[in-house]
């Protein structure tokens, strides 16, 4: 039993250190806060998806209440303007304090490009159990589709919930992603972690 506890502690310390380094790398000042106003580098409405089209795409894919999703999307538009890409996909994960999440889906850009993406990432916090389902991810300030393949650290204090729908923000420099999850969104506020997008699937959550 003592051996298992020692291993768990080492994993916890490793994840905490990794999350700290990723957080510092994704923010010039080494700290992150939830945006209160729109970013000065946000995508203009002409370059991004309009709000109605975004809500419709999210509702059609997630199959949840249009009203709840509309409120969530409205929050994202107020904070960051129009997304110039989104990801529709499926994911699954589990946690016992230390957690992992894996997913796959399609990146759709405003220009009409569609490409397959995979993602995975660790988490640590008051997070227990397993979950799975569909996720709709808004993407802001994406300069090109290749730029999605990197790590996005969670933005502190950005979790937002309406009924059974949850959203939070993750950032890498100017690029912001906002995963919208139905039913499993409460895990967003229970753990800290990052999401790593890759071209191919990987069992390595880091």
C-alpha positions, -999 to +999 in steps of 0.1 A: +000+000+000+029+024+009+044+017-025+012+027-043+009+059-022+045+068-030+038+063-068+007+084-066+025+112-048+053+112-075+027+114-103+009+142-085+042+162-082+051+155-118+017+167-131+017+198-109+052+207-122+042+201-158+010+222-155+030+250-139+055+250-168+027+249-194+009+277-177+040+299-177+047+291-213+012+301-225+013+334-207+041+360-209+037+370-173+034+334-160-002+339-149-037+336-163-070+352-155-104+348-170-110+376-196-134+402-185-135+420-218-129+411-254-093+405-265-077+432-286-065+404-309-100+388-313-112+377-347-136+402-363-172+393-370-164+394-408-136+368-404-155+345-380-187+325-376-217+346-367-235+339-334-266+323-349-246+299-371-225+290-341-254+282-319-271+262-346-240+241-353-235+235-316-272+225-310-273+203-341-241+184-329-246+183-292-284+177-293-291+196-262-314+225-253-310+254-278-317+278-250-289+266-227-264+264-255-274+298-267-266+313-233-232+296-232-223+307-267-235+343-259-210+343-230-182+333-253-191+359-279-192+386-253-157+376-240-140+369-273-161+379-303-166+355-332-147+322-334-129+316-367-130+278-362-146+251-342-141+215-334-169+189-332-159+156-317-162+130-290-141+124-259-138+101-229-119+103-196-116+092-161-101+104-129-093+096-093-077+129-083-053+124-111-072+123-144-069+120-181-090+129-211-089+117-247-108+129-278-110+130-315-129+151-340-130+175-369-116+210-370-138+233-392-124+267-402-144+297-414-126+293-448-142+259-452-112+237-444-119+205-424-092+183-409-091+156-383-076+163-349-069+143-317-064+155-282-054+143-248-044+158-215-039+153-178-057+169-149-054+171-112-079+181-085-111+171-068-122+150-097-134+114-095-152+089-119-154+084-156-173+102-184-177+105-221-197+122-248-197+148-274-179+181-272-181+213-293-150+235-291-150+271-302-116+283-315-105+320-315-077+338-333-065+307-351-040+320-377-041+287-397-052+251-392-017+239-383-016+262-353-041+240-335-015+213-329-001+225-295-009+225-258-036+248-243-036+255-206-067+262-186-075+298-177-081+302-140-116+310-129-131+307-164-155+277-158-191+287-168-222+265-163-259+267-174-279+237-163-262+206-177-240+225-201-205+236-192-177+257-208-143+269-199-114+287-216-080+274-224-052+295-240-019+294-258-006+329-265-034+347-285-053+315-295-082+306-272-103+275-272-137+271-254-148+235-250-186+232-246-197+199-229-232+186-222-238+166-190-201+161-181-193+198-178-191+199-140-156+182-143-144+215-157-146+232-124-131+203-104-097+199-119-068+218-135-051+206-166-043+212-202-053+199-236-028+188-262-040+186-298-021+162-321-023+150-357-025+113-346-040+096-316-017+090-287-020+071-254+004+096-238-017+122-220+012+146-218 
